[in-house]
Amino acid sequence: MADSESGISNQVLEPSSTHPLGSPIVSTVQNVVSTVNLGCTLNLEAIALHARNSEYNPKRFAAVIMRIKEPKTTALIFLSGKIVCTGAKTEQQSLLAARKFARIIQKIGFDVQFKDFKIQNIVASCDMKFPISLVRLAAFHGSSQYMSQSYFQD
């Protein structure tokens, strides 16, 4: 059966008889990305100098990169006081990690608030148990990807 507009068969998106779905499809969260606003301007050099497991190379990237072990996460800390937290496996871990990063920065001496915490993205993967044609999938569904830079502007 073909789609009249694209001429592409709908069957390519369904499992074939040689790849039955015998078991349920289970997804696994790989990464949770969150953001938070600390409500103050930060001195990135001071943070990199005083915080463990942090690096700052302004010629390469305009943020401090800081890591913590539990939960195993990485923060991108911007001059504006905004933080992007990546690497958590759950929303609760992401919130805990963001709070830990904020506390580290507060201990360095900044007047930190914890405002506008938001989960921005959750990445999960699963084994569909059948082949997927990305070309045909894209033809049917088009591009739904976009990028918003408004979060990082002052």
Secondary structure, 3 states (H helix, E strand, C coil): CECCCCCCEHHHHCCCCCCCCCCCCCEEEEEEEEEEECCCCCCHHHHHHHCCCEECCCCCCCEEEEEECCCCEEEEEECCCEEEEEEECCHHHHHHHHHHHHHHHHHHCCCCCCEEEEEEEEEEEECCCCCCCHHHHHHHHCCCCCCCCHHHCC
